Amino acid sequence: MTDGAGHPRSAVRRAGYRPELQGLRALAVVLVVVYHVWVGRVSGGVDVFFFVTGFLLTGQLVRAAEQGSLDVRQRWSRTLVRLVPTAAVVLAATAVAGAVLLPASRWAQTVREIGAAALFVENWQLAADAVDYAAQNDMASVVQHFWSLSIQGQVFLLWPLLIAVVALACRRAPGQLRRRATLALFGVFVVSLAYSVELTVTDQPLAYFHTLTRLWEFAAGGLFALHADRIVLGLRARVAAGWAGVVGLVACGAVLPVSTVFPGVAALWPTGCAALVLLAGRTGAAGGVDRLLAARPVRYLGDISYALYLWHWPVLVLWLVTRGQQAVGLRGGAAIVLVSLVLAAVTHHLSSGRRCGCRRGAAAGSRPPRRRASWPSPGSGVW
């Protein structure tokens, strides 16, 4: 079986770098930013990030466990190196800007939430405060968007432990690791989705920020990572799947009242669309959506998607506060997006340069590096 470009399908599945995945990240962050800035609604793009994180993280961990090189503490430290620098820069800059631009009545809330964001518990802080995430006015917190990063940080803590426990249970039968990992992830998927549906009906604001109502999205990505290669589609079907996924993602926030019905059954829409895009993969077809998603500008946007997500919200909220407005127009929104893009690019490149410098320094040492599993590029497990 080959892909549209004549490459063996198995080789495509094993490839470590998937440009269409970067394009999917870019599409997700564009939807988040556009809907926040101009539409005043929630897009469902964050659910794509959750699914992709589960997809990448599970694949990395299971491969490492199969090779006998899964080091939970090392995994945690690598995750912190990817997550913390950019988040710390954004939080520090937001704290300074907030002290200058926000009224004194907002300082206590801002300090409290910046502290929660720094500790990756902002989702619980917002749940306790029963915040309406869709609110786009001068009372919106400048860091409330860190709720999704907080959930991801908690998953980055939990997932290596989960796979490590599965690997420990399979130490006498290593060939069973994928099967038992599948059972574990399926259990997480079923329990979390059921709880998500129930809590969304009874207390949707709490469900929106609750970690347990979101775990199924990561588990779905993990199950897809372990078993997507079992799904064999022809070229035309893959092209159709790719476009269906992209069109579905674009339409999700416009069709569904995401901020009031998520994350119950409705969140299957954006996660399912993300799965369709990844299932389509690299078709090589002239009409394939991967030609668009793999374009260099789109891939670059995917590279900086993490930083762009973190920057756009405080820039938007501070703009609204300083101008005393409830919404931004076309020009104001364009300025917000441009400023956010510049800040994201600078932050991303500074962070990437620092990590590269650390690796070069380690390589120059006299002691040979430890043998470890192959990890993807920095940040690839984040967004």
C-alpha positions as CSV (number, residue, x, y, z in Angstrom):
1,M,0.0,0.0,0.0
2,T,1.4,3.4,-1.0
3,D,0.4,7.0,-0.5
4,G,-0.5,9.4,-3.3
5,A,3.2,10.2,-3.9
6,G,4.1,6.5,-4.3
7,H,5.7,6.1,-0.9
8,P,4.9,2.9,1.1
9,R,2.0,3.6,3.5
10,S,3.9,2.0,6.4
11,A,6.8,4.4,5.9
12,V,4.4,7.3,6.0
13,R,2.9,6.2,9.2
14,R,6.4,5.8,10.8
15,A,7.7,9.2,9.6
16,G,8.5,11.3,12.6
17,Y,7.6,14.7,11.0
18,R,4.2,15.2,9.5
19,P,3.9,18.7,7.9
20,E,0.1,18.4,7.7
21,L,0.0,18.1,11.4
22,Q,1.7,21.4,11.8
23,G,-0.9,22.8,9.4
24,L,-3.6,21.4,11.6
25,R,-2.1,23.2,14.5
26,A,-2.0,26.4,12.5
27,L,-5.7,26.0,11.5
28,A,-6.7,25.4,15.1
29,V,-4.9,28.5,16.5
30,V,-6.2,30.7,13.7
31,L,-9.7,29.6,14.5
32,V,-9.1,30.4,18.2
33,V,-7.7,33.8,17.5
34,V,-10.2,34.8,14.9
35,Y,-13.2,33.7,17.0
36,H,-11.9,35.4,20.1
37,V,-10.9,38.7,18.4
38,W,-13.7,39.3,15.9
39,V,-16.5,36.8,16.5
40,G,-16.7,36.8,20.3
41,R,-17.3,33.0,20.4
42,V,-15.4,29.9,21.2
43,S,-14.2,28.0,18.1
44,G,-13.5,24.4,19.3
45,G,-9.8,24.9,18.3
46,V,-8.6,24.0,21.8
47,D,-10.2,20.6,21.4
48,V,-8.0,20.0,18.4
49,F,-5.0,20.8,20.5
50,F,-6.1,18.3,23.1
51,F,-6.6,15.6,20.5
52,V,-3.2,16.3,18.9
53,T,-1.5,16.3,22.2
54,G,-2.9,12.9,23.1
55,F,-1.9,11.6,19.6
56,L,1.7,12.7,19.9
57,L,2.2,12.1,23.6
58,T,0.8,8.5,23.5
59,G,2.8,7.6,20.5
60,Q,6.0,8.9,22.1
61,L,5.5,7.2,25.4
62,V,4.4,3.8,24.0
63,R,7.4,3.7,21.6
64,A,9.7,4.6,24.5
65,A,8.1,1.9,26.7
66,E,8.5,-0.7,23.9
67,Q,12.2,0.2,23.6
68,G,12.6,0.0,27.4
69,S,13.7,3.6,27.6
70,L,10.7,5.3,29.2
71,D,12.0,7.6,31.9
72,V,9.1,9.3,33.6
73,R,11.2,12.0,35.4
74,Q,13.2,12.7,32.2
75,R,9.9,13.0,30.3
76,W,8.6,15.5,32.9
77,S,11.7,17.6,32.8
78,R,11.7,17.7,29.0
79,T,8.0,18.8,29.1
80,L,8.8,21.6,31.5
81,V,11.7,22.8,29.2
82,R,9.2,23.1,26.4
83,L,6.3,24.6,28.3
84,V,7.7,26.9,30.9
85,P,10.0,29.4,29.1
86,T,7.3,30.8,26.7
87,A,4.6,30.7,29.4
88,A,6.9,32.4,31.9
89,V,7.7,35.2,29.4
90,V,4.0,35.8,28.7
91,L,3.0,35.7,32.3
92,A,5.7,38.1,33.3
93,A,4.9,40.5,30.5
94,T,1.2,40.3,31.3
95,A,1.9,41.0,35.0
96,V,3.8,44.2,34.2
97,A,1.3,45.3,31.6
98,G,-1.5,44.6,33.9
99,A,0.0,46.6,36.7
100,V,0.3,49.6,34.3
101,L,-2.9,49.3,32.3
102,L,-5.5,47.6,34.6
103,P,-7.4,49.5,37.3
104,A,-6.3,48.8,40.8
105,S,-9.6,46.9,41.4
106,R,-8.3,44.2,39.0
107,W,-4.9,43.7,40.5
108,A,-5.8,41.2,43.1
109,Q,-7.7,39.0,40.6
110,T,-4.8,39.3,38.1
111,V,-2.1,38.3,40.6
112,R,-4.2,35.4,41.8
113,E,-4.8,34.0,38.4
114,I,-1.2,34.6,37.2
115,G,-0.1,32.5,40.1
116,A,-2.7,29.8,39.3
117,A,-1.5,29.8,35.6
118,A,2.1,29.5,36.7
119,L,1.2,26.4,38.7
120,F,-0.9,24.9,35.9
121,V,-4.1,25.1,37.9
122,E,-5.8,28.0,36.2
123,N,-8.6,25.8,35.0
124,W,-9.5,25.0,38.6
125,Q,-9.3,28.6,39.6
126,L,-11.7,29.5,36.9
127,A,-14.0,26.6,37.8
128,A,-14.1,27.9,41.4
129,D,-14.9,31.4,40.2
130,A,-17.5,30.1,37.7
131,V,-16.1,32.3,34.9
132,D,-17.9,32.7,31.6
133,Y,-15.1,32.0,29.2
134,A,-17.1,33.5,26.3
135,A,-17.2,36.9,28.0
136,Q,-15.3,39.5,25.9
137,N,-15.5,42.6,28.0
138,D,-13.4,44.6,30.4
139,M,-14.0,42.1,33.2
140,A,-12.4,39.2,31.4
141,S,-9.2,37.9,33.1
142,V,-6.0,38.6,31.1
143,V,-4.8,35.0,31.7
144,Q,-8.0,32.9,31.7
145,H,-7.0,31.3,28.4
146,F,-4.3,29.5,30.4
147,W,-7.0,27.1,31.5
148,S,-6.3,24.8,28.5
149,L,-2.5,24.9,29.1
150,S,-3.2,24.0,32.7
151,I,-5.1,20.9,31.7
152,Q,-2.4,20.0,29.3
153,G,0.2,20.4,32.0
154,Q,-1.8,18.0,34.3
155,V,-2.1,15.5,31.4
156,F,1.7,15.7,30.8
157,L,2.1,14.7,34.5
158,L,-0.5,11.9,34.3
159,W,0.1,10.3,31.0
160,P,3.7,9.1,31.5
161,L,2.6,7.6,34.8
162,L,-0.3,5.8,33.1
163,I,1.9,4.3,30.4
164,A,4.6,3.5,32.9
165,V,2.1,1.5,35.0
166,V,0.9,-0.3,31.8
167,A,4.6,-1.1,30.9
168,L,5.2,-2.4,34.4
169,A,2.2,-4.7,34.2
170,C,3.6,-6.0,30.9
171,R,7.2,-6.6,32.0
172,R,6.7,-10.3,31.6
173,A,4.7,-10.0,28.4
174,P,6.1,-7.0,26.5
175,G,4.2,-8.0,23.4
176,Q,1.0,-7.1,25.2
177,L,2.0,-3.5,25.9
178,R,0.0,-1.9,23.0
179,R,-3.1,-4.0,23.7
180,R,-3.1,-3.1,27.4
181,A,-2.4,0.5,26.7
182,T,-5.4,0.4,24.4
183,L,-7.5,-1.0,27.1
184,A,-6.3,1.6,29.6
185,L,-6.9,4.5,27.2
186,F,-10.3,3.1,26.2
187,G,-11.3,3.0,29.9
188,V,-10.2,6.6,30.3
189,F,-12.1,7.6,27.2
190,V,-15.4,5.9,28.3
191,V,-15.4,7.1,31.9
192,S,-14.3,10.6,31.1
193,L,-16.7,11.1,28.2
194,A,-19.6,9.8,30.3
195,Y,-18.7,12.1,33.1
196,S,-18.3,15.0,30.6
197,V,-21.8,14.4,29.2
198,E,-23.4,14.2,32.6
199,L,-21.6,17.3,34.1
200,T,-22.2,19.3,30.9
201,V,-25.9,18.8,31.4
202,T,-25.9,19.6,35.1
203,D,-23.2,22.2,35.5
204,Q,-21.7,23.3,32.1
205,P,-19.5,26.1,33.4
206,L,-17.7,23.7,35.7
207,A,-17.6,21.0,33.1
208,Y,-15.9,23.4,30.6
209,F,-12.8,23.8,32.9
210,H,-12.8,20.4,34.6
211,T,-9.8,18.2,33.9
212,L,-11.8,14.9,34.1
213,T,-14.3,16.1,31.5
214,R,-11.4,16.7,29.0
215,L,-9.3,13.5,29.5
216,W,-11.3,11.6,26.9
217,E,-10.1,14.0,24.2
218,F,-6.5,13.1,25.0
219,A,-7.4,9.4,25.2
220,A,-9.1,9.6,21.8
221,G,-5.9,11.0,20.3
222,G,-3.9,8.3,22.0
223,L,-6.2,5.5,20.7
224,F,-5.9,7.1,17.2
225,A,-2.1,7.1,17.5
226,L,-2.1,3.4,18.3
227,H,-4.5,2.1,15.8
228,A,-4.9,4.6,12.9
229,D,-2.6,2.5,10.7
230,R,-5.3,-0.2,10.7
231,I,-7.6,2.1,8.8
232,V,-6.7,1.7,5.1
233,L,-8.3,4.2,2.7
234,G,-7.9,4.8,-1.0
235,L,-6.5,8.1,-2.3
236,R,-9.8,9.6,-3.1
237,A,-11.2,8.7,0.3
238,R,-8.2,10.3,2.0
239,V,-8.5,13.5,0.0
240,A,-12.2,13.6,0.9
241,A,-11.4,12.9,4.6
242,G,-8.9,15.7,4.7
243,W,-11.2,18.3,3.3
244,A,-14.1,17.1,5.4
245,G,-12.0,17.6,8.5
246,V,-10.9,21.1,7.6
247,V,-14.3,22.3,6.5
248,G,-15.8,20.7,9.7
249,L,-13.4,22.5,11.9
250,V,-14.0,25.9,10.3
251,A,-17.7,25.4,10.6
252,C,-17.7,24.0,14.2
253,G,-17.6,27.3,16.1
254,A,-20.1,29.0,13.7
255,V,-22.7,26.1,13.9
256,L,-22.4,25.0,17.5
257,P,-22.7,27.2,20.6
258,V,-19.3,25.8,21.8
259,S,-19.1,27.9,24.9
260,T,-22.4,26.5,26.2
261,V,-22.6,22.9,25.0
262,F,-19.0,21.8,25.3
263,P,-17.2,19.6,26.3
264,G,-19.9,16.9,26.2
265,V,-20.8,14.9,23.1
266,A,-20.5,18.1,21.0
267,A,-16.7,18.0,21.4
268,L,-16.6,14.9,19.3
269,W,-17.1,17.2,16.3
270,P,-13.7,19.0,16.4
271,T,-11.8,16.0,17.7
272,G,-13.4,13.9,14.9
273,C,-12.4,16.5,12.3
274,A,-8.9,16.5,13.6
275,A,-8.8,12.7,13.3
276,L,-10.0,13.0,9.7
277,V,-7.2,15.4,8.8
278,L,-4.6,13.1,10.4
279,L,-6.1,10.1,8.7
280,A,-5.8,11.7,5.3
281,G,-2.1,12.3,6.0
282,R,0.1,13.2,3.1
283,T,-1.8,12.3,0.0
284,G,0.5,14.0,-2.5
285,A,-2.6,14.7,-4.6
286,A,-3.0,18.1,-6.3
287,G,-6.4,18.6,-4.7
288,G,-5.5,17.3,-1.3
289,V,-5.9,19.6,1.7
290,D,-2.4,18.5,2.8
291,R,-1.0,20.6,0.0
292,L,-2.4,23.6,1.8
293,L,-1.6,22.5,5.4
294,A,2.0,21.6,4.4
295,A,2.7,25.0,2.8
296,R,5.7,26.7,4.4
297,P,3.9,29.8,5.8
298,V,1.2,27.5,7.3
299,R,3.8,25.2,8.8
300,Y,5.5,28.2,10.3
301,L,2.3,29.4,11.9
302,G,1.9,25.9,13.3
303,D,5.4,26.2,14.8
304,I,4.6,29.4,16.6
305,S,1.0,28.3,17.5
306,Y,1.8,27.7,21.2
307,A,3.2,31.2,21.6
308,L,0.5,32.8,19.5
309,Y,-2.2,31.2,21.6
310,L,-0.6,32.5,24.8
311,W,-0.1,36.0,23.5
312,H,-3.3,36.8,21.7
313,W,-5.6,36.8,24.7
314,P,-3.8,39.3,27.0
315,V,-3.2,41.6,24.1
316,L,-6.9,41.5,23.3
317,V,-8.1,42.0,26.8
318,L,-5.7,44.8,27.5
319,W,-6.7,46.5,24.3
320,L,-10.4,46.4,25.3
321,V,-9.6,47.7,28.8
322,T,-7.4,50.6,27.7
323,R,-9.9,51.7,25.1
324,G,-13.0,51.1,27.2
325,Q,-14.6,49.0,24.5
326,Q,-16.7,45.8,24.5
327,A,-15.5,44.7,21.0
328,V,-12.9,45.5,18.4
329,G,-13.5,46.4,14.8
330,L,-11.8,45.2,11.7
331,R,-8.7,47.5,12.0
332,G,-8.4,47.1,15.8
333,G,-8.6,43.3,15.5
334,A,-6.0,43.3,12.7
335,A,-3.7,45.3,15.0
336,I,-4.2,42.9,17.9
337,V,-3.5,39.9,15.6
338,L,-0.4,41.6,14.2
339,V,1.0,42.4,17.6
340,S,0.3,38.9,18.8
341,L,2.1,37.4,15.8
342,V,5.2,39.5,16.3
343,L,5.3,38.7,20.0
344,A,4.8,35.0,19.3
345,A,7.5,34.9,16.6
346,V,10.0,36.6,18.8
347,T,9.2,34.5,21.8
348,H,9.3,31.3,19.8
349,H,12.7,32.0,18.3
350,L,14.2,33.1,21.6
351,S,12.9,29.9,23.3
352,S,14.0,27.7,20.4
353,G,17.5,29.3,20.4
354,R,17.9,28.8,24.1
355,R,17.0,25.1,23.8
356,C,19.3,24.6,20.8
357,G,22.1,26.2,22.8
358,C,21.5,23.8,25.6
359,R,21.8,20.9,23.3
360,R,24.9,22.2,21.7
361,G,26.5,22.6,25.1
362,A,25.6,19.1,26.1
363,A,27.0,17.7,22.8
364,A,30.3,19.5,23.4
365,G,30.9,17.8,26.8
366,S,33.2,14.9,27.3
367,R,30.6,12.5,28.5
368,P,28.6,10.8,25.8
369,P,24.8,11.4,25.8
370,R,22.5,8.8,27.3
371,R,20.7,6.6,24.9
372,R,17.0,7.5,24.9
373,A,13.8,7.3,22.9
374,S,13.5,9.6,19.9
375,W,11.6,12.7,20.9
376,P,10.0,15.0,18.3
377,S,11.0,18.6,17.9
378,P,10.5,21.0,20.9
379,G,7.0,21.9,21.5
380,S,5.5,19.2,19.3
381,G,3.8,17.5,22.2
382,V,2.3,20.8,23.3
383,W,0.2,22.1,20.4
